[in-house]
Amino acid sequence: MTELWIGLLLTAAGCYVLKLAGLSLPARVLDHPWTVRAAALIPVALLGALVAVQVVGDGSALTIDARMLALVVAGVLLWWRMPFLVVVGAAAASAAFLRLLT
């Protein structure tokens, strides 16, 4: 139990130091075009990683199932620049249809 608290306190201290380091940076570093571009892409990368883990992850194993078909359908419809509600509806319908068949 003690290791848990030590890990928790070290993680909290690390987060605080990281936040403090970000606040301590000079404005010229934060206004640099590379920094602005990287900060804009971080949410996209995190969302992509979350989607990948949720689609192919099943506990501790990789699984290919109806979620993969839904992701492919959503990707194609987004490529065609379809409205978001159409993308979500078609992806859900394709996953439901595949689950109905299997």
N, CA and C of each residue as an Amber inpcrd file, in Angstrom:
protein
   306
   0.8200000  -1.1980000   0.0000000   0.0000000   0.0000000   0.0000000
   0.8610000   1.2580000   0.0000000   2.0110000   1.1720000   0.6640000
   2.9000000   2.3220000   0.7320000   3.4380000   2.6810000  -0.6530000
   3.7210000   1.6490000  -1.4870000   4.2260000   1.9080000  -2.8300000
   3.2060000   2.6810000  -3.6560000   1.9370000   2.3900000  -3.4290000
   0.8760000   3.0970000  -4.1390000   0.9010000   4.5860000  -3.8050000
   1.0290000   4.9010000  -2.5280000   1.0530000   6.3110000  -2.1230000
   2.3110000   7.0170000  -2.6060000   3.4290000   6.3110000  -2.5810000
   4.6740000   6.9080000  -3.0840000   4.5350000   7.2000000  -4.5800000
   3.9950000   6.2520000  -5.3330000   3.7780000   6.4690000  -6.7640000
   2.8200000   7.6140000  -7.0230000   1.7620000   7.6870000  -6.2400000
   0.7850000   8.7710000  -6.3850000   1.4200000  10.1280000  -6.1040000
   2.1840000  10.2280000  -5.0410000   2.8210000  11.5000000  -4.6880000
   3.8880000  11.9000000  -5.7110000   4.6510000  10.9240000  -6.2150000
   5.6550000  11.2440000  -7.2380000   4.9830000  11.6870000  -8.5370000
   3.8860000  11.0480000  -8.8920000   3.1640000  11.4590000 -10.0980000
   2.5950000  12.8610000  -9.9380000   2.0220000  13.1580000  -8.7840000
   1.4820000  14.4980000  -8.5360000   2.5920000  15.5460000  -8.5800000
   3.7360000  15.2370000  -7.9820000   4.8570000  16.1790000  -7.9940000
   5.3690000  16.3830000  -9.4280000   5.4390000  15.2920000 -10.2060000
   5.8800000  15.4120000 -11.5930000   4.9280000  16.2700000 -12.4160000
   3.6210000  16.1000000 -12.2090000   2.6410000  16.9270000 -12.9270000
   2.7780000  18.3960000 -12.5450000   2.9990000  18.6470000 -11.2670000
   3.1570000  20.0320000 -10.8110000   4.4060000  20.6620000 -11.4280000
   5.5110000  19.9340000 -11.4420000   6.7590000  20.4560000 -12.0120000
   6.5900000  20.6970000 -13.5190000   5.9130000  19.7880000 -14.2000000
   5.6840000  19.9660000 -15.6330000   4.8150000  21.1900000 -15.8970000
   3.7830000  21.3830000 -15.1090000   2.9200000  22.5640000 -15.2620000
   3.7140000  23.8430000 -14.9660000   4.5080000  23.8230000 -13.9360000
   5.3340000  24.9790000 -13.5730000   6.3500000  25.2900000 -14.6720000
   6.9130000  24.2530000 -15.2820000   7.8640000  24.4720000 -16.3730000
   7.1670000  25.1270000 -17.5570000   5.9470000  24.7100000 -17.8500000
   5.2010000  25.3210000 -18.9460000   4.8750000  26.7760000 -18.6800000
   4.5660000  27.0940000 -17.4430000   4.2580000  28.4850000 -17.0930000
   5.5060000  29.3520000 -17.0450000   6.6560000  28.7410000 -16.8690000
   7.9050000  29.4890000 -16.7530000   8.5620000  29.7830000 -18.1030000
   8.0390000  29.2020000 -19.1730000   8.6390000  29.4390000 -20.4860000
   8.4160000  30.8800000 -20.9340000   9.4060000  31.4690000 -21.5930000
   9.2230000  32.8240000 -22.1030000   8.2100000  32.8510000 -23.2600000
   7.6160000  33.9930000 -23.4760000   6.5800000  34.1370000 -24.5000000
   7.1210000  33.8510000 -25.8970000   8.3880000  34.1360000 -26.1580000
   8.9390000  33.9120000 -27.4930000   8.9690000  32.4200000 -27.8300000
   9.1130000  31.5710000 -26.8280000   9.0820000  30.1270000 -27.0710000
   7.6540000  29.6730000 -27.3610000   6.7090000  30.1830000 -26.6030000
   5.3140000  29.7870000 -26.7800000   4.7160000  30.3280000 -28.0680000
   5.2170000  31.4560000 -28.5630000   4.6900000  32.0590000 -29.7860000
   5.3930000  31.5610000 -31.0440000   6.3830000  30.7040000 -30.8890000
   7.0970000  30.1690000 -32.0500000   6.1260000  29.3360000 -32.8900000
   6.1680000  29.4550000 -34.2250000   5.2170000  28.7240000 -35.0830000
   5.2590000  27.2040000 -34.8820000   6.4260000  26.6410000 -34.6320000
   6.5270000  25.2030000 -34.4200000   5.7910000  24.7870000 -33.1470000
   5.9210000  25.5890000 -32.1030000   5.2490000  25.2810000 -30.8410000
   3.7400000  25.3800000 -31.0000000   3.2750000  26.3830000 -31.6890000
   1.8350000  26.5550000 -31.9080000   1.2900000  25.3870000 -32.7270000
   2.0210000  24.9850000 -33.7570000   1.5770000  23.8650000 -34.6120000
   1.5480000  22.5550000 -33.8210000   2.5870000  22.3130000 -33.0290000
   2.6420000  21.0790000 -32.2350000   1.5140000  21.0470000 -31.2110000
   1.2390000  22.1820000 -30.5660000   0.1610000  22.2280000 -29.5750000
  -1.1980000  22.0140000 -30.2170000  -1.3530000  22.4250000 -31.4650000
  -2.6260000  22.2160000 -32.1600000  -2.8150000  20.7540000 -32.5560000
  -1.7360000  20.0200000 -32.7650000  -1.8420000  18.6280000 -33.2010000
  -1.9280000  17.6250000 -32.0600000  -1.6050000  18.0270000 -30.8470000
  -1.6300000  17.0990000 -29.7180000  -3.0300000  16.5240000 -29.4700000
  -4.1020000  17.3240000 -29.4550000  -5.4290000  16.7190000 -29.2480000
  -5.8120000  15.7260000 -30.3450000  -5.4040000  15.9850000 -31.5790000
  -5.7050000  15.0680000 -32.6740000  -4.9950000  13.7300000 -32.4490000
  -3.7420000  13.7840000 -32.0480000  -2.9900000  12.5570000 -31.7930000
  -3.5770000  11.7780000 -30.6260000  -3.9600000  12.4750000 -29.5710000
  -4.5560000  11.7930000 -28.4200000  -5.8940000  11.1590000 -28.7750000
  -6.7110000  11.8480000 -29.5490000  -7.9960000  11.2850000 -29.9610000
  -7.7960000  10.0790000 -30.8660000  -6.8430000  10.1670000 -31.7750000
  -6.5360000   9.0260000 -32.6370000  -6.0750000   7.8160000 -31.8450000
  -5.2370000   8.0410000 -30.8530000  -4.7780000   6.9370000 -30.0060000
  -5.9250000   6.3390000 -29.2130000  -6.8070000   7.1760000 -28.7090000
  -7.9640000   6.6810000 -27.9610000  -8.8790000   5.8490000 -28.8450000
  -9.1260000   6.3080000 -30.0480000  -9.9770000   5.5570000 -30.9880000
  -9.3250000   4.2160000 -31.3170000  -8.0260000   4.2120000 -31.5760000
  -7.3380000   2.9660000 -31.9170000  -7.4110000   1.9630000 -30.7800000
  -7.2020000   2.4140000 -29.5750000  -7.2540000   1.5050000 -28.4270000
  -8.6680000   0.9700000 -28.2210000  -9.6700000   1.8100000 -28.3810000
 -11.0470000   1.3710000 -28.1800000 -11.5310000   0.4470000 -29.2920000
 -11.0060000   0.5960000 -30.4990000 -11.4730000  -0.2270000 -31.6220000
 -10.8380000  -1.6050000 -31.5990000  -9.5430000  -1.7020000 -31.4220000
  -8.8790000  -2.9980000 -31.5190000  -8.5060000  -3.5930000 -30.1680000
  -8.7530000  -2.8930000 -29.0910000  -8.4010000  -3.4140000 -27.7850000
  -9.5660000  -4.1260000 -27.1160000  -9.2500000  -5.2480000 -26.4850000
 -10.2440000  -5.9880000 -25.7200000  -9.5440000  -6.5140000 -24.4790000
  -9.4100000  -5.6690000 -23.4910000  -8.6620000  -6.0590000 -22.3000000
  -7.1750000  -6.0700000 -22.6050000  -6.5910000  -7.2690000 -22.6020000
  -5.1520000  -7.3700000 -22.8610000  -4.8590000  -8.0010000 -24.2300000
  -5.8730000  -8.1400000 -25.0680000  -5.6810000  -8.7480000 -26.3860000
  -6.1890000  -7.8210000 -27.4780000  -5.6890000  -8.0390000 -28.6940000
  -6.1740000  -7.3000000 -29.8540000  -7.3320000  -8.0760000 -30.4840000
  -8.3620000  -7.3460000 -30.8800000  -9.5500000  -7.9760000 -31.4460000
 -10.0010000  -7.2110000 -32.6780000 -10.3070000  -7.9530000 -33.7290000
 -10.8730000  -7.3570000 -34.9330000 -12.3360000  -7.8040000 -34.9810000
 -13.2590000  -6.8630000 -34.8930000 -14.6780000  -7.1980000 -34.9020000
 -15.4620000  -6.1010000 -35.6130000 -16.7180000  -5.9490000 -35.2840000
 -17.5940000  -4.9910000 -35.9620000 -17.1310000  -3.5510000 -35.7700000
 -16.4180000  -3.2830000 -34.7050000 -15.9300000  -1.9240000 -34.4790000
 -14.9580000  -1.4890000 -35.5660000 -14.1790000  -2.4410000 -36.0870000
 -13.2300000  -2.1140000 -37.1530000 -13.9720000  -1.7150000 -38.4270000
 -15.0490000  -2.4390000 -38.7530000 -15.8510000  -2.0720000 -39.9160000
 -16.4410000  -0.6760000 -39.7320000 -16.9370000  -0.3920000 -38.5350000
 -17.5000000   0.9370000 -38.2660000 -16.4430000   2.0230000 -38.4310000
 -15.2240000   1.7540000 -37.9980000 -14.1430000   2.7310000 -38.1430000
 -13.8060000   2.9500000 -39.6220000 -13.7810000   1.8910000 -40.3990000
 -13.4960000   2.0220000 -41.8270000 -14.6020000   2.8130000 -42.5200000
 -15.8610000   2.4920000 -42.2030000 -16.9860000   3.2270000 -42.7910000
 -16.9030000   4.7030000 -42.4190000 -16.6240000   4.9900000 -41.1560000
 -16.5110000   6.3840000 -40.7160000 -15.3610000   7.0870000 -41.4270000
 -14.2430000   6.3920000 -41.5880000 -13.1070000   6.9960000 -42.2800000
 -13.4160000   7.3360000 -43.7260000 -14.0920000   6.4230000 -44.4080000
 -14.4490000   6.6750000 -45.8100000 -15.4200000   7.8460000 -45.9150000
 -16.4220000   7.8680000 -45.0480000 -17.3950000   8.9610000 -45.1030000
 -16.7690000  10.3020000 -44.7180000 -15.8330000  10.2940000 -43.7990000
 -15.1310000  11.5390000 -43.4700000 -14.2510000  11.9840000 -44.6410000
 -13.6640000  11.0220000 -45.3440000 -12.8630000  11.3440000 -46.5260000
 -13.7370000  12.0240000 -47.5820000 -14.9970000  11.5750000 -47.6910000
 -15.9370000  12.1620000 -48.6370000 -16.5750000  13.4370000 -48.1010000
 -16.1710000  13.8630000 -46.9020000 -16.6420000  15.0970000 -46.2580000
 -18.1550000  15.1020000 -46.0140000 -18.6300000  13.9740000 -45.5270000
 -20.0480000  13.8610000 -45.1750000 -20.2790000  14.5430000 -43.8280000
 -21.5170000  14.9590000 -43.5360000 -21.8240000  15.5680000 -42.2410000
 -21.5690000  14.5800000 -41.0910000 -21.2390000  15.1270000 -39.9350000
 -20.8420000  14.3130000 -38.7910000 -21.9410000  13.3350000 -38.3710000
 -23.1810000  13.7830000 -38.3320000 -24.2680000  12.8950000 -37.9250000
 -24.4550000  11.7430000 -38.9050000 -24.2370000  11.9900000 -40.1800000
 -24.3100000  10.9240000 -41.1740000 -23.1930000   9.9100000 -40.9220000
 -22.0030000  10.3870000 -40.6270000 -20.8640000   9.5140000 -40.3560000
 -21.1430000   8.6310000 -39.1490000 -21.5990000   9.2300000 -38.0630000
 -21.8670000   8.4690000 -36.8410000 -22.9850000   7.4570000 -37.0710000
 -24.0450000   7.8930000 -37.7220000 -25.1600000   6.9880000 -37.9800000
 -24.7810000   5.8250000 -38.8720000 -24.0500000   6.0910000 -39.9340000
 -23.6450000   5.0250000 -40.8490000 -22.6670000   4.0620000 -40.1790000
 -21.7590000   4.5780000 -39.3810000 -20.8080000   3.7110000 -38.6790000
 -21.5400000   2.8180000 -37.6790000 -22.4640000   3.3810000 -36.9410000
 -23.2380000   2.5870000 -35.9820000 -24.0900000   1.5510000 -36.6940000
 -24.7080000   1.9370000 -37.7980000 -25.5420000   1.0020000 -38.5520000
 -24.7090000  -0.1350000 -39.1460000 -23.5300000   0.1730000 -39.6520000
 -22.6880000  -0.8820000 -40.2210000 -22.2220000  -1.8660000 -39.1450000
 -21.8650000  -1.3680000 -37.9770000 -21.4660000  -2.2620000 -36.8830000
 -22.6470000  -3.1110000 -36.4260000 -23.8200000  -2.5010000 -36.3200000
 -24.9950000  -3.2610000 -35.9040000 -25.3560000  -4.3210000 -36.9270000
 -25.2540000  -3.9930000 -38.2040000 -25.5750000  -4.9500000 -39.2620000
 -24.6030000  -6.1330000 -39.2410000 -23.3140000  -5.8580000 -39.0700000
 -22.3300000  -6.9360000 -39.0180000 -22.5490000  -7.8140000 -37.7920000
 -22.8800000  -7.2140000 -36.6700000 -23.1600000  -8.0010000 -35.4730000
 -24.4280000  -8.8430000 -35.6420000 -25.3870000  -8.3210000 -36.3850000
 -26.5950000  -9.0860000 -36.6650000 -26.2750000 -10.3100000 -37.5190000
 -25.3580000 -10.1600000 -38.4620000 -25.0040000 -11.2660000 -39.3480000
 -24.1480000 -12.3130000 -38.6620000 -23.3470000 -11.9220000 -37.7060000
 -22.4260000 -12.8890000 -37.0620000 -22.9090000 -13.3780000 -35.7310000
